[in-house]
Every structure is written in structure tokens, then in C-alpha cells.
């Protein structure tokens, strides 16, 4: 049976870490349990860790290096890690968002889970569905 593969956008990942409730947190819990395979890239991981180290997030949400190290371990060891070898320019309004599509193509992902309008408005790209965390959790087997 095919295990679903999904790229988790930075905003969903950060929301899942800092908020104990809601779809992003449930999504991260399912990824850690292996209910689906999270796909990430070196550039996405770098962005997530940079955001977590921003002072207003780090101090406001009571993060510490043990928590961030645990997250980094998951990002680098618990995901299908791609190497940023694809380059596309599909999203012109926010070119930084292209890295999620590039990662999904390289990592053969089925989904990109995002809260970003630039990505969500595409709906799909080359067979990869782009959906919200809430809709991803409605997929069969995501309980």
C-alpha cells in the first residue's frame, strides 16, 4: 500500500509547534507517528529553524534549544529529505514559495499542505494536490 507523502509548508509547521490545538498540530503528530511520510528539503528546514529562532517566536512560545534540537532531528532524520535539485518559477508573486513545489516534485510527494494563498490558489501542480491542513486531515487514514 502506498504511504502518502506530503510537504508541509513553513507556516503550517510553525503553527503546529507553537499552538497546542488545531489542524497543524494534529498534522505534525501524524507525521511523527508515521501515518504519512513528511517530505522536506534543506532550504525548507533552514527556513523553519530560522523562524523558530526569531526572538519574538523563541521567547514568546517558551522554546529552548532542546525543543529546537528535537524539531531539527525530525526535520533531518524523520522526513524524506530532498536536496533542492529542482528549480521552477511557477509562483511569481512570492518566488520563495516555489521551494515547496520543487521539494514536492523531487520528493515525489502526493500533497503540499499549506495555508499560503499563493500555493492554495494553484490547487495542484503536475499531479501534486495543494490543500489546507484541515482538508489533509479529512483524507482516508488521517485519524
C-alpha positions as CSV (number, residue, x, y, z in Angstrom):
1,X,0.0,0.0,0.0
2,X,1.2,3.5,-0.9
3,X,2.2,5.7,2.0
4,X,1.0,9.3,1.4
5,X,3.9,11.7,1.1
6,X,3.3,15.4,1.9
7,X,5.4,18.6,2.0
8,X,4.4,20.7,5.0
9,X,4.7,24.4,4.3
10,X,6.7,26.5,6.9
11,X,3.6,28.4,8.2
12,X,1.7,25.1,8.9
13,X,4.8,23.6,10.5
14,X,5.4,26.6,12.8
15,X,1.7,26.8,13.7
16,X,1.8,23.1,14.7
17,X,4.8,23.7,17.0
18,X,3.5,26.9,18.8
19,X,-0.2,26.1,19.1
20,X,-1.2,23.0,21.1
21,X,-4.5,22.7,19.3
22,X,-5.7,22.8,15.8
23,X,-5.1,21.1,12.4
24,X,-1.4,22.0,12.1
25,X,-0.6,20.3,15.5
26,X,-2.6,17.2,14.6
27,X,-0.8,17.1,11.2
28,X,2.7,17.2,12.9
29,X,1.6,14.4,15.3
30,X,0.5,12.2,12.4
31,X,3.8,12.9,10.7
32,X,5.8,11.9,13.8
33,X,3.7,8.7,14.1
34,X,4.5,7.9,10.5
35,X,0.8,8.0,9.4
36,X,2.1,9.7,6.4
37,X,5.7,10.5,5.2
38,X,6.7,14.1,5.6
39,X,8.9,15.4,2.7
40,X,11.2,18.3,3.2
41,X,14.3,19.9,1.8
42,X,17.4,21.6,3.1
43,X,16.1,25.0,2.2
44,X,12.7,24.4,3.9
45,X,14.3,23.0,7.0
46,X,16.6,26.0,7.2
47,X,13.6,28.4,6.9
48,X,11.7,26.6,9.6
49,X,14.7,26.6,12.0
50,X,15.4,30.3,11.2
51,X,11.8,31.2,12.0
52,X,11.9,29.2,15.3
53,X,15.0,31.2,16.3
54,X,13.4,34.6,15.7
55,X,13.3,36.2,19.1
56,X,9.6,37.0,19.2
57,X,8.7,33.4,18.5
58,X,11.5,31.7,20.5
59,X,10.8,33.7,23.7
60,X,7.0,34.2,23.3
61,X,6.3,30.5,22.9
62,X,8.8,29.2,25.5
63,X,11.1,27.4,23.1
64,X,14.5,26.2,24.1
65,X,17.4,24.5,22.4
66,X,16.2,21.0,23.5
67,X,12.9,21.7,21.7
68,X,14.5,23.1,18.6
69,X,17.1,20.3,18.5
70,X,14.2,17.8,18.7
71,X,12.5,19.6,15.8
72,X,15.7,19.7,13.8
73,X,16.2,15.9,14.4
74,X,12.7,15.3,13.0
75,X,13.3,17.6,10.0
76,X,16.6,16.0,9.0
77,X,16.0,12.4,10.1
78,X,12.2,11.8,10.2
79,X,11.4,13.2,6.8
80,X,12.2,12.2,3.2
81,X,14.9,14.9,2.7
82,X,15.4,16.3,-0.8
83,X,18.4,18.3,-1.9
84,X,17.0,21.3,-3.6
85,X,18.0,20.0,-7.1
86,X,14.8,21.2,-8.8
87,X,14.2,24.8,-9.8
88,X,10.9,26.2,-11.1
89,X,9.3,29.6,-11.2
90,X,5.6,28.9,-11.1
91,X,4.8,31.4,-8.3
92,X,5.8,34.8,-9.4
93,X,4.2,36.9,-6.7
94,X,6.2,35.1,-3.9
95,X,9.1,33.2,-5.6
96,X,10.2,31.8,-2.2
97,X,7.0,29.6,-2.3
98,X,8.4,27.7,-5.3
99,X,10.7,25.7,-2.9
100,X,7.6,23.8,-1.7
101,X,6.7,22.8,-5.2
102,X,10.3,21.9,-6.0
103,X,10.6,19.8,-2.9
104,X,7.3,18.0,-3.7
105,X,8.4,17.2,-7.3
106,X,11.9,16.0,-6.1
107,X,10.4,14.0,-3.1
108,X,7.6,12.5,-5.2
109,X,5.0,14.0,-2.8
110,X,1.3,13.5,-3.3
111,X,0.4,16.7,-1.4
112,X,1.6,20.1,-0.4
113,X,-0.1,21.2,2.9
114,X,-0.2,24.9,3.1
115,X,-2.0,27.9,4.5
116,X,-0.5,30.2,1.8
117,X,-2.9,31.7,-0.7
118,X,-0.2,31.7,-3.5
119,X,0.1,27.9,-3.2
120,X,-3.5,27.1,-2.3
121,X,-4.8,29.0,-5.3
122,X,-2.9,26.7,-7.6
123,X,-4.9,23.7,-6.2
124,X,-2.5,21.2,-8.0
125,X,0.7,21.1,-9.9
126,X,1.9,18.2,-12.0
127,X,-0.3,15.7,-10.1
128,X,0.6,17.1,-6.7
129,X,-2.5,18.4,-4.8
130,X,-2.1,21.6,-2.7
131,X,-4.5,21.6,0.2
132,X,-5.0,23.1,3.7
133,X,-4.1,21.2,6.8
134,X,-7.9,20.9,7.6
135,X,-8.6,19.2,4.3
136,X,-5.5,17.0,4.5
137,X,-6.8,15.6,7.8
138,X,-10.0,14.6,6.1
139,X,-8.2,12.2,3.8
140,X,-8.7,8.5,4.4
141,X,-6.4,7.2,7.1
142,X,-5.5,10.5,8.7
143,X,-7.1,10.0,12.0
